[in-house]
Structure formats: C-alpha cells, structure tokens
Amino acid sequence: MRAVVVERPGGPDALVLVDVPEPVPASDELLVEVEAVGVNPVDLGNVTDPSWAGVRAPYVVGYELAGRAADSGEPVWALVPVQGTTNGALAERVAIRREYVAPRPPELDPIVAAALPMAGCTALQVLQRMPLVAGSWVLIHGAAGGVGHLLVQMARGVGLHVAAAGRVEDRARLTELGVEVWVDRSVPDPAAAAVSALGHELDAVVDLVGGRLAPSLPHVRVGGHAATIVDLTGDLDLAIDRNIDLHGVLVRPGRDQLYELAAEVAAGVRPHVAETYSLERTADAHRRLAAGRVGGKLVITL
Ligand SMILES: NC(=O)c1ccc[n+]([C@@H]2O[C@H](COP(=O)([O-])OP(=O)(O)OC[C@H]3O[C@@H](n4cnc5c(N)ncnc54)[C@H](OP(=O)(O)O)[C@@H]3O)[C@@H](O)[C@H]2O)c1
C-alpha cells in the first residue's frame, strides 16, 4: 500500500510517497481504510524536526482522519496522539488503537469529517478548561484559523460573546461565524482595542497564535481566564496580581472526545475546508499551510 513517509526530516520535500508493507492490526487496534486526512501545523513541525514528537525516521505524519473500518465498512474518524506516533494517517490503511477511533457523524462526508478531530477537539478542550458562564466576553487571537473558526462557533454555542483579532480580509467571515466585536490584529494592542470597542474588560482571552497572552492580561478582568495552545511567554506576573487563571492546553485524544465533538457537529458546528489535495500532492498542502492565510482547513483525500 502507499504511504507518505518521512525518511529524512526536512521541508515539504521530505514527504515521499512510497510503497510500504500492509499494517497488521494488534488486538487493541482497528484497521482503517483512510478516506481523508486533515493537515495541521504540527504535521509541518514534525516533518522538519520530530524530536518533540519523540519519534525517529522513518515515520508517517497526519494525526486526524476519516475512513472506514476495514472489517465492517463502518464510517469512522480518529485523532491519534502526536507524541509517539510513527504510523500517522497519510497512508491508504492504518492500524489505530481503538481508544482513538469512533463512529463519525453520518451527516459528514469524509473530507469535512477529516478536518475536525484535531482542531475541533482542541477548541472544545480550550472551552472546557475555562469556567465561563453564558454572557461572558472572550477575545480570541487567531480566530480565523483551523482551531479558531471552530472555537468561535463552539463559544457562541454555549452563549459566550466573542471578540476576535484578525485580518481585515477575514472580518466578514468571522462576523458570519458569530464574532460580535472584530479588531484588526495589526494594531499595537488588539486586546486594548477590543476593550475600547466593548467599553469594559474581557472575561477571558485565548491565544491560538503564540505570544499574545501576556500582552492581553492587562485587559482581562480580575479573576478572569486566559488560555493558550501555543506558548506561555512574556511577562505573566499580571496573572498573579489580577488572579487570572492561566491554562496551557495540549489536546487530549480519545473516543470520549470524538463523541463530544460529534455533539458539536449535531449542534451545527462545521469546519471550513479551504482546499483539498491528493495524497501525491501532500507536499503542496504543507507548503500551502506554511504560507498562511488558509482561513480554515486543508484536507488530503485518498
Ligand atoms: N496545544 C495543542 O494541543 C494544539 C492543537 C492544535 C494546534 N495547536 C497549535 O495552535 C496554533 C494554531 O493552530 P491552527 O490549526 O489553528 O493553525 P492555523 O490554521 O494556521 O491558524 C493560525 C491562525 O493564526 C493567525 N496568525 C498567524 N500569525 C498571526 C499573527 N502574527 N497575528 C495574529 N494572527 C496570526 C493565522 O492567520 P493567517 O494565516 O491569515 O496569517 C491563522 O488565522 C498552531 O501553532 C498549532 O501548532 C496546538
């Protein structure tokens, strides 16, 4: 069968489509015929340097997929751990620990389904970590991206008000998703701009970009909340002075998480699939994501 293997870490050219032996599932694994695979920033990082993931070449990246159980034909989706995975999803068939696979919502085609597990579970877990009540105001940095556009929808779904810092080109789309206050991300202090548009402090801030948490803390209310999925950098002392709780979130895979994601889908949450690529064009998909301005998700189809 065919798989996109990284034999020598490097840029997108390190992704090589080759024939590999068929996977043989262990007793706790399900053999899945892969139909579509979502592309994520962590894939790019792991192609260049797999040390954080704790793997060595050769390895296959791709951590979210939609496919069919090889034995029953049942439509499934999966999110596998980034750390320690050498047999990622960019292959015609993959043996996956059953704890990471679940039936996928029947209303989703494979391309849309493959765009959801990583970004959707991350968004959900960010939301779950912050004890916010309906009516609270949250500012999201990076709201137009893969995680961000889902987080906006989920936050609105639980009655939060959303402010977003983004590009001018993304304003209309963010507003359509439910963002009530948009601020230009290129201003020196987007959180200050959000507060001045709102007329009051923020209850929470979420950084999906990196480096945006510390500068936002002066604009979060005393006793408010702050979460990041990228880094905890800068002067965070204000979190002490203002009793703001800080959450570093690393997405946790698991069948229970996929069921919760399915409930979000049932409630109407959908990803925007900006572009699809064949398995042969995986390197182009990686180049496209690295170039930025995707405004949603890229998906590889098999
Ligand atoms: N901790 C975890 O479990 C976890 C899980 C998933 C993702 N992540 C990480 O979280 C980050 C976001 O993931 P993603 O899938 O949403 O990526 P993405 O689809 O590339 O989205 C990133 C968003 O941030 C925006 N952005 C980039 N540079 C910016 C800047 N200087 N100022 C403001 N906004 C900026 C991008 O806009 P443009 O592209 O238009 O510039 C885009 O809208 C990545 O670093 C990823 O590795 C972590």
The ligand as a Tripos MOL2 file, in Angstrom:
@<TRIPOS>MOLECULE
LIG
   48    52     1     0     0
SMALL
NO_CHARGES

@<TRIPOS>ATOM
      1 N1         -1.8020   22.6530   22.0280 N.am      1 LIG1
      2 C1         -2.4740   21.9250   21.1660 C.2       1 LIG1
      3 O1         -2.9940   20.8690   21.5000 O.2       1 LIG1
      4 C2         -2.6410   22.3990   19.7520 C.ar      1 LIG1
      5 C3         -3.6070   21.8100   18.9250 C.ar      1 LIG1
      6 C4         -3.7900   22.3230   17.6260 C.ar      1 LIG1
      7 C5         -2.9850   23.3790   17.1850 C.ar      1 LIG1
      8 N2         -2.0200   23.8710   18.0100 N.ar      1 LIG1
      9 C6         -1.1720   24.9980   17.5810 C.3       1 LIG1
     10 O2         -2.0100   26.1430   17.6030 O.3       1 LIG1
     11 C7         -1.6940   27.0340   16.5440 C.3       1 LIG1
     12 C8         -2.9300   27.2810   15.6920 C.3       1 LIG1
     13 O3         -3.3190   26.0710   15.0650 O.3       1 LIG1
     14 P1         -4.3130   26.1300   13.8170 P.3       1 LIG1
     15 O4         -4.5250   24.7370   13.3700 O.co2     1 LIG1
     16 O5         -5.4780   26.9870   14.1350 O.co2     1 LIG1
     17 O6         -3.3590   26.9070   12.7690 O.3       1 LIG1
     18 P2         -3.7830   27.7980   11.5130 P.3       1 LIG1
     19 O7         -4.9580   27.1810   10.8330 O.co2     1 LIG1
     20 O8         -2.5370   28.0470   10.7750 O.co2     1 LIG1
     21 O9         -4.3280   29.1460   12.1700 O.3       1 LIG1
     22 C9         -3.4870   30.0840   12.7660 C.3       1 LIG1
     23 C10        -4.2080   31.4160   12.7580 C.3       1 LIG1
     24 O10        -3.3800   32.4010   13.4020 O.3       1 LIG1
     25 C11        -3.2770   33.5240   12.5290 C.3       1 LIG1
     26 N3         -1.9980   34.2130   12.7170 N.ar      1 LIG1
     27 C12        -0.7870   33.8270   12.2590 C.ar      1 LIG1
     28 N4          0.1350   34.7390   12.5790 N.ar      1 LIG1
     29 C13        -0.5020   35.7080   13.2480 C.ar      1 LIG1
     30 C14        -0.1040   36.9100   13.8270 C.ar      1 LIG1
     31 N5          1.1690   37.3080   13.7790 N.pl3     1 LIG1
     32 N6         -1.0360   37.6510   14.4640 N.ar      1 LIG1
     33 C15        -2.3140   37.2680   14.5200 C.ar      1 LIG1
     34 N7         -2.7760   36.1180   13.9650 N.ar      1 LIG1
     35 C16        -1.8750   35.3680   13.3510 C.ar      1 LIG1
     36 C17        -3.3770   32.9460   11.1490 C.3       1 LIG1
     37 O11        -3.7450   33.9140   10.2050 O.3       1 LIG1
     38 P3         -3.0540   33.9620    8.7420 P.3       1 LIG1
     39 O12        -2.7610   32.5530    8.3400 O.co2     1 LIG1
     40 O13        -4.0770   34.6360    7.9060 O.co2     1 LIG1
     41 O14        -1.8100   34.7590    8.9250 O.co2     1 LIG1
     42 C18        -4.4830   31.9140   11.3480 C.3       1 LIG1
     43 O15        -5.7340   32.5140   11.2890 O.3       1 LIG1
     44 C19        -0.5280   26.3710   15.8050 C.3       1 LIG1
     45 O16         0.6680   26.9000   16.3420 O.3       1 LIG1
     46 C20        -0.6520   24.9090   16.1660 C.3       1 LIG1
     47 O17         0.5800   24.2320   16.1000 O.3       1 LIG1
     48 C21        -1.8350   23.4220   19.2800 C.ar      1 LIG1
@<TRIPOS>BOND
     1     1     2 1
     2     2     3 2
     3     2     4 1
     4     4     5 ar
     5     4    48 ar
     6     5     6 ar
     7     6     7 ar
     8     7     8 ar
     9     8     9 1
    10     8    48 ar
    11     9    10 1
    12     9    46 1
    13    10    11 1
    14    11    12 1
    15    11    44 1
    16    12    13 1
    17    13    14 1
    18    14    15 2
    19    14    16 1
    20    14    17 1
    21    17    18 1
    22    18    19 2
    23    18    20 1
    24    18    21 1
    25    21    22 1
    26    22    23 1
    27    23    24 1
    28    23    42 1
    29    24    25 1
    30    25    26 1
    31    25    36 1
    32    26    27 ar
    33    26    35 ar
    34    27    28 ar
    35    28    29 ar
    36    29    30 ar
    37    29    35 ar
    38    30    31 1
    39    30    32 ar
    40    32    33 ar
    41    33    34 ar
    42    34    35 ar
    43    36    37 1
    44    36    42 1
    45    37    38 1
    46    38    39 2
    47    38    40 1
    48    38    41 1
    49    42    43 1
    50    44    45 1
    51    44    46 1
    52    46    47 1
@<TRIPOS>SUBSTRUCTURE
     1 LIG1         1 GROUP 0 **** ****
